[in-house]
Amino acid sequence: KKKINNTKKKNSVIWRKRRRVLAVTYCCFSPRHDLHNVGPSTPQKQPACPGTGGQLIGAQSRACTEPLMAVSTMDSESTRTPQPRAGLKKGGSSLLPAGVLGARLGPQGKHYVCGSMAAFTNILVTFPIQKVLFRQQLHGVLVTEAVQQLQRDGLRNLYRGLLPPLLQKSTTVAIMFGLYEDFSRVLHGHACGSGVPELVTRSFAAALAGTAEATLTPFERVQTLLQDHRHHERFNNTAHTFRTLLTEYGIRECYRGLVPILLRNGPSNVLFFGLRGPIKELLPEATNKVGHLVNDFVCGGVLGAALGIMFYPLNVVKSRAQSQVGGAFQPCRKVLLTVWRERGGSVAMLFRGAHLNYHRSLLSWGIINATYELLLKLL
């Protein structure tokens, strides 16, 4: 009887040890972590592994009690710093965990989304200023006369033509930032080890992105026609303008003014992306989020204003060419000479409206750059 009892005790001890090992293994490797119930800032306290008497031993205890971590590959900073995949709860229903939107967009996709949202914000704020500027470019009038024209048109027509620039700018800025990052990555990968400087590959990537933006010229074309008061009776809205151009003149008419747009986009992109970093380094070092936001606004605004003045004559040529409907396509040089003669061969008349363009670009590109960088950090 004693031998039988001793054998039973030994077997009982062995089975308890086995159950404890199985419990620890289950605790550490079973997908029992409920990410949707974890708070946004503090992870839930993990219960002790069953079968261990409330105590955990060694490396197994640490693996069991540490919260589940997920390393984001969105950028170099996030790859070095793992972040908890915390879920958000609101109104009793679980929302997407923090960082999931950025993860779903991918390392490159977020550049397109941030650029588009930044441009959308900018257009809503600066569209009335752009309309005054357009009247000056087209007719060579003073800012007071341009404002009076808009007053005569009425408040109802103030945001007439908003949809084309909203669609066009949201898409072009998304392409500008997104394709620049994509082209930079691809070109740098091919040029790696060949001795080509990174400045060259990034400049070429910026020029390619600017050229790709020109595919959306029809939006600028329609915007010009809707903003020109001489066409108010002929074109009703964006859809009607597109339909009229396509049915009566064909797709080629939608790309009138393409050459000045190509001459503007490529070089301006190269300068913007090439100087954005050095200019920001010259600004006072930011110590908080507001400081970074201000620096991004100043950096983008100064660059945009300078480039707006530099390429202003090309915008004048574009506006004049796109205000025409039908007829022969005039070369860019011929359109510029026509405007030059009409304005008495005066540089001041050619640049009429440039001061307003400077302030609009300062505000527009400040908003775009600051919003883009802010959304990039949030995603």
C-alpha positions as CSV (number, residue, x, y, z in Angstrom):
1,K,0.0,0.0,0.0
2,K,2.8,2.4,0.9
3,K,4.5,1.7,-2.5
4,I,1.2,2.3,-4.3
5,N,0.7,5.7,-2.4
6,N,4.2,6.8,-3.2
7,T,3.8,6.0,-6.8
8,K,0.5,8.0,-7.0
9,K,2.1,11.0,-5.3
10,K,5.0,11.0,-7.8
11,N,2.6,10.7,-10.7
12,S,0.6,13.6,-9.3
13,V,3.7,15.8,-9.0
14,I,4.8,15.0,-12.5
15,W,1.3,15.8,-14.0
16,R,1.2,19.2,-12.1
17,K,4.6,20.1,-13.5
18,R,3.4,19.2,-17.0
19,R,0.2,21.2,-16.6
20,R,2.3,24.2,-15.5
21,V,4.6,24.0,-18.5
22,L,1.6,23.7,-20.8
23,A,-0.1,26.7,-19.2
24,V,2.9,28.9,-19.6
25,T,3.2,27.9,-23.2
26,Y,-0.4,28.6,-23.8
27,C,-0.2,32.0,-22.0
28,C,2.8,33.1,-24.1
29,F,1.9,31.9,-27.6
30,S,-1.8,31.8,-27.7
31,P,-3.4,34.8,-29.6
32,R,-5.5,35.8,-26.6
33,H,-4.5,39.5,-26.6
34,D,-7.6,41.5,-27.5
35,L,-6.3,44.6,-29.3
36,H,-9.7,46.2,-29.6
37,N,-10.2,46.3,-25.9
38,V,-6.9,47.9,-25.1
39,G,-7.0,51.6,-24.1
40,P,-5.5,54.2,-26.3
41,S,-2.7,55.1,-24.0
42,T,-2.3,52.4,-21.3
43,P,-2.4,48.7,-22.2
44,Q,-4.5,46.3,-20.1
45,K,-2.8,44.5,-17.3
46,Q,-2.2,40.9,-18.4
47,P,-3.4,38.2,-15.9
48,A,-0.9,35.8,-14.5
49,C,-0.5,32.6,-16.4
50,P,-2.8,29.9,-15.1
51,G,-1.2,27.1,-13.2
52,T,1.7,29.1,-11.9
53,G,0.2,30.3,-8.6
54,G,0.1,33.9,-9.8
55,Q,3.8,34.0,-10.4
56,L,5.8,33.9,-13.6
57,I,9.3,32.7,-13.9
58,G,12.2,34.0,-16.0
59,A,12.0,34.9,-19.7
60,Q,8.7,33.1,-20.0
61,S,7.1,35.4,-17.5
62,R,8.4,38.5,-19.3
63,A,7.1,37.2,-22.6
64,C,3.8,36.6,-21.1
65,T,3.3,39.9,-19.3
66,E,4.7,42.3,-22.0
67,P,2.0,44.0,-24.1
68,L,1.9,43.0,-27.8
69,M,4.1,45.3,-29.9
70,A,3.9,46.1,-33.6
71,V,6.7,47.8,-35.4
72,S,5.6,50.2,-38.1
73,T,7.6,50.4,-41.3
74,M,6.2,53.7,-42.4
75,D,9.5,55.6,-42.0
76,S,13.0,55.2,-40.5
77,E,12.0,56.6,-37.2
78,S,9.1,54.3,-36.7
79,T,11.2,51.3,-37.6
80,R,13.6,52.1,-34.9
81,T,10.9,52.7,-32.2
82,P,8.3,49.9,-31.8
83,Q,4.8,51.2,-30.8
84,P,2.0,49.4,-29.1
85,R,-1.0,48.7,-31.4
86,A,-3.5,50.4,-29.2
87,G,-7.1,50.4,-30.2
88,L,-9.5,53.3,-29.9
89,K,-13.0,53.1,-28.4
90,K,-15.7,55.6,-28.8
91,G,-19.4,55.3,-28.0
92,G,-19.0,51.6,-27.2
93,S,-17.8,50.6,-30.6
94,S,-14.2,49.9,-31.4
95,L,-12.5,52.0,-34.0
96,L,-9.3,51.3,-36.1
97,P,-6.2,50.9,-33.9
98,A,-3.8,53.8,-34.0
99,G,-1.5,53.7,-37.0
100,V,-3.8,51.3,-38.9
101,L,-4.7,53.9,-41.6
102,G,-1.0,54.6,-42.2
103,A,-0.3,50.9,-42.3
104,R,-3.1,50.3,-44.8
105,L,-1.9,53.1,-47.0
106,G,1.6,51.7,-47.1
107,P,5.0,53.4,-46.8
108,Q,4.4,55.4,-50.0
109,G,0.6,55.7,-50.1
110,K,0.4,58.2,-47.2
111,H,2.4,60.7,-49.2
112,Y,-0.4,60.8,-51.8
113,V,-3.2,61.1,-49.2
114,C,-1.4,63.9,-47.2
115,G,-0.6,65.9,-50.3
116,S,-4.2,65.7,-51.5
117,M,-5.7,66.7,-48.2
118,A,-3.2,69.6,-47.9
119,A,-4.2,70.9,-51.3
120,F,-7.9,70.5,-50.5
121,T,-7.5,72.7,-47.4
122,N,-5.5,75.3,-49.4
123,I,-8.0,75.7,-52.2
124,L,-10.9,76.3,-49.9
125,V,-9.1,79.1,-48.2
126,T,-7.4,80.9,-51.1
127,F,-9.8,80.5,-54.1
128,P,-11.2,84.1,-53.9
129,I,-7.7,85.4,-54.0
130,Q,-6.8,83.2,-57.0
131,K,-9.9,84.5,-58.8
132,V,-8.8,88.2,-58.4
133,L,-5.3,87.2,-59.5
134,F,-6.7,85.4,-62.6
135,R,-8.5,88.6,-63.7
136,Q,-5.3,90.6,-63.4
137,Q,-3.4,88.0,-65.5
138,L,-6.0,87.9,-68.2
139,H,-6.9,91.6,-68.5
140,G,-3.9,93.4,-67.0
141,V,-6.1,95.4,-64.7
142,L,-5.4,96.8,-61.2
143,V,-6.4,94.8,-58.2
144,T,-9.2,97.2,-57.4
145,E,-10.7,96.8,-60.9
146,A,-10.5,93.0,-60.5
147,V,-12.2,93.1,-57.2
148,Q,-14.9,95.4,-58.7
149,Q,-15.5,92.8,-61.4
150,L,-16.0,90.1,-58.9
151,Q,-18.4,92.4,-57.0
152,R,-20.4,93.0,-60.2
153,D,-20.5,89.2,-60.7
154,G,-22.1,88.8,-57.3
155,L,-21.5,86.5,-54.3
156,R,-23.3,83.7,-56.2
157,N,-20.4,83.6,-58.7
158,L,-17.6,84.1,-56.3
159,Y,-16.9,80.3,-56.0
160,R,-17.9,79.7,-59.6
161,G,-15.2,77.4,-61.0
162,L,-14.2,76.0,-57.6
163,L,-14.6,72.3,-58.5
164,P,-11.9,72.1,-61.3
165,P,-9.1,73.6,-59.2
166,L,-10.3,71.5,-56.2
167,L,-10.0,68.3,-58.2
168,Q,-7.0,69.4,-60.1
169,K,-5.0,70.8,-57.2
170,S,-5.8,67.9,-54.9
171,T,-4.7,65.4,-57.5
172,T,-1.6,67.3,-58.7
173,V,-0.2,68.0,-55.2
174,A,-0.9,64.3,-54.4
175,I,1.1,63.3,-57.5
176,M,3.7,65.9,-56.8
177,F,4.6,64.6,-53.3
178,G,3.7,60.9,-53.9
179,L,5.5,60.4,-57.3
180,Y,8.5,62.4,-56.0
181,E,8.9,59.9,-53.2
182,D,8.3,56.9,-55.5
183,F,10.6,58.1,-58.3
184,S,13.3,59.0,-55.7
185,R,13.2,55.6,-54.2
186,V,13.3,53.8,-57.6
187,L,16.1,56.0,-59.1
188,H,18.2,55.9,-55.9
189,G,17.9,52.1,-56.0
190,H,19.1,51.9,-59.6
191,A,21.8,54.5,-59.1
192,C,23.1,53.0,-55.9
193,G,26.8,52.0,-56.3
194,S,27.1,53.8,-59.7
195,G,28.5,57.0,-58.2
196,V,25.5,59.2,-59.2
197,P,25.0,61.9,-56.5
198,E,21.7,61.7,-54.7
199,L,21.0,65.3,-55.5
200,V,20.9,64.3,-59.2
201,T,18.5,61.4,-58.7
202,R,16.2,63.5,-56.5
203,S,16.2,66.4,-59.0
204,F,15.3,64.1,-61.8
205,A,12.6,62.5,-59.7
206,A,11.1,66.0,-59.0
207,A,11.2,66.9,-62.7
208,L,9.4,63.6,-63.6
209,A,6.7,64.2,-60.9
210,G,6.1,67.7,-62.3
211,T,5.8,66.3,-65.9
212,A,3.3,63.8,-64.7
213,E,1.2,66.6,-63.1
214,A,0.7,68.1,-66.6
215,T,-1.6,65.2,-67.5
216,L,-4.2,67.1,-65.5
217,T,-4.1,70.1,-67.7
218,P,-7.8,69.8,-68.7
219,F,-8.8,70.8,-65.1
220,E,-6.8,74.1,-65.4
221,R,-8.3,74.6,-68.9
222,V,-11.9,74.3,-67.5
223,Q,-11.0,76.5,-64.5
224,T,-9.8,79.2,-66.8
225,L,-13.0,79.2,-68.9
226,L,-15.3,79.3,-65.9
227,Q,-13.4,82.1,-64.2
228,D,-13.4,84.3,-67.4
229,H,-16.5,86.5,-67.3
230,R,-16.7,86.5,-71.1
231,H,-17.7,82.8,-71.0
232,H,-20.3,83.0,-68.2
233,E,-23.2,82.7,-70.7
234,R,-21.7,79.8,-72.6
235,F,-20.5,77.5,-69.9
236,N,-22.7,76.6,-67.0
237,N,-20.5,74.4,-64.8
238,T,-17.6,72.0,-64.8
239,A,-19.4,69.0,-66.3
240,H,-21.0,71.2,-69.0
241,T,-17.7,72.8,-69.9
242,F,-16.0,69.4,-70.3
243,R,-18.9,68.0,-72.3
244,T,-18.9,71.1,-74.6
245,L,-15.1,71.0,-75.2
246,L,-15.1,67.2,-75.9
247,T,-18.1,67.1,-78.2
248,E,-17.5,70.3,-80.2
249,Y,-13.6,70.4,-80.3
250,G,-12.2,67.0,-79.1
251,I,-9.7,66.0,-76.5
252,R,-7.0,68.1,-78.0
253,E,-8.8,71.3,-77.0
254,C,-8.7,70.3,-73.4
255,Y,-4.9,70.4,-73.5
256,R,-4.5,73.9,-74.8
257,G,-1.8,75.7,-72.8
258,L,0.1,72.4,-72.1
259,V,3.6,73.8,-73.1
260,P,3.8,76.6,-70.5
261,I,2.5,74.2,-67.9
262,L,5.3,71.7,-68.7
263,L,7.9,74.5,-68.6
264,R,6.6,75.6,-65.2
265,N,6.0,72.3,-63.4
266,G,9.3,70.5,-63.9
267,P,11.8,73.3,-62.9
268,S,9.6,74.5,-60.1
269,N,9.4,71.0,-58.6
270,V,13.2,70.6,-58.8
271,L,13.7,73.9,-56.9
272,F,11.0,73.3,-54.4
273,F,12.2,69.9,-53.3
274,G,15.8,70.8,-53.6
275,L,15.6,74.0,-51.4
276,R,12.9,72.9,-48.9
277,G,15.3,71.2,-46.6
278,P,18.1,73.8,-46.6
279,I,15.7,76.6,-46.0
280,K,14.1,74.8,-43.0
281,E,17.6,74.2,-41.5
282,L,18.2,78.0,-41.6
283,L,15.1,78.7,-39.4
284,P,15.3,78.7,-35.6
285,E,15.1,75.2,-34.2
286,A,11.6,74.1,-33.1
287,T,11.1,72.7,-29.7
288,N,7.4,71.8,-29.9
289,K,4.7,70.9,-32.4
290,V,3.6,74.5,-32.9
291,G,7.2,75.5,-33.7
292,H,7.5,72.7,-36.3
293,L,4.2,73.8,-37.8
294,V,5.3,77.4,-38.1
295,N,8.7,76.4,-39.6
296,D,7.0,74.2,-42.2
297,F,4.6,77.1,-43.0
298,V,7.4,79.6,-43.4
299,C,9.6,77.2,-45.4
300,G,6.8,76.3,-47.9
301,G,5.4,79.8,-48.1
302,V,8.8,81.5,-48.8
303,L,9.6,78.9,-51.5
304,G,6.2,79.1,-53.1
305,A,6.2,82.9,-53.2
306,A,9.6,83.0,-54.8
307,L,8.8,80.4,-57.4
308,G,5.5,82.1,-58.1
309,I,7.3,85.3,-59.0
310,M,10.0,83.4,-61.0
311,F,7.4,81.6,-63.2
312,Y,4.8,84.3,-63.3
313,P,5.2,85.1,-67.1
314,L,4.5,81.4,-67.9
315,N,1.3,81.6,-65.9
316,V,0.3,84.8,-67.9
317,V,0.9,82.9,-71.1
318,K,-1.1,79.9,-69.9
319,S,-4.1,82.0,-68.9
320,R,-4.1,83.9,-72.2
321,A,-3.8,80.6,-74.2
322,Q,-6.5,78.8,-72.3
323,S,-9.0,81.6,-72.4
324,Q,-9.3,81.0,-76.2
325,V,-11.9,78.4,-77.3
326,G,-11.4,76.9,-80.8
327,G,-9.1,78.2,-83.5
328,A,-5.4,77.5,-84.1
329,F,-3.0,76.6,-81.3
330,Q,-0.5,79.4,-80.9
331,P,3.1,78.7,-79.9
332,C,4.1,79.7,-76.4
333,R,6.6,82.3,-77.7
334,K,4.0,83.9,-80.0
335,V,1.4,84.2,-77.1
336,L,4.0,85.9,-74.9
337,L,4.9,88.4,-77.7
338,T,1.2,89.2,-78.2
339,V,0.8,89.9,-74.5
340,W,4.0,91.9,-74.5
341,R,2.8,94.2,-77.3
342,E,-0.7,94.6,-75.9
343,R,0.8,95.8,-72.6
344,G,3.1,98.3,-74.2
345,G,6.3,96.4,-73.9
346,S,6.3,97.1,-70.2
347,V,7.8,94.6,-67.7
348,A,5.7,96.1,-65.0
349,M,2.5,95.5,-67.0
350,L,3.6,91.9,-67.8
351,F,4.0,91.3,-64.1
352,R,0.8,93.0,-63.2
353,G,-0.8,91.0,-60.4
354,A,2.6,89.5,-59.4
355,H,2.4,91.1,-55.9
356,L,-1.0,89.5,-55.3
357,N,0.4,86.2,-56.6
358,Y,3.3,86.6,-54.2
359,H,1.0,86.9,-51.2
360,R,-1.4,84.1,-52.4
361,S,1.6,81.7,-53.0
362,L,3.0,82.6,-49.7
363,L,-0.3,81.6,-48.0
364,S,-1.1,78.7,-50.3
365,W,2.3,76.9,-50.2
366,G,2.6,77.7,-46.5
367,I,-0.7,75.9,-45.9
368,I,0.2,73.0,-48.2
369,N,3.6,72.4,-46.7
370,A,2.5,72.7,-43.1
371,T,-0.6,70.6,-43.5
372,Y,1.4,67.9,-45.5
373,E,4.1,67.6,-42.8
374,L,1.5,67.6,-40.0
375,L,-0.6,64.9,-41.6
376,L,2.5,62.9,-42.5
377,K,3.4,62.8,-38.8
378,L,-0.2,61.9,-37.7
379,L,-0.4,59.0,-40.2
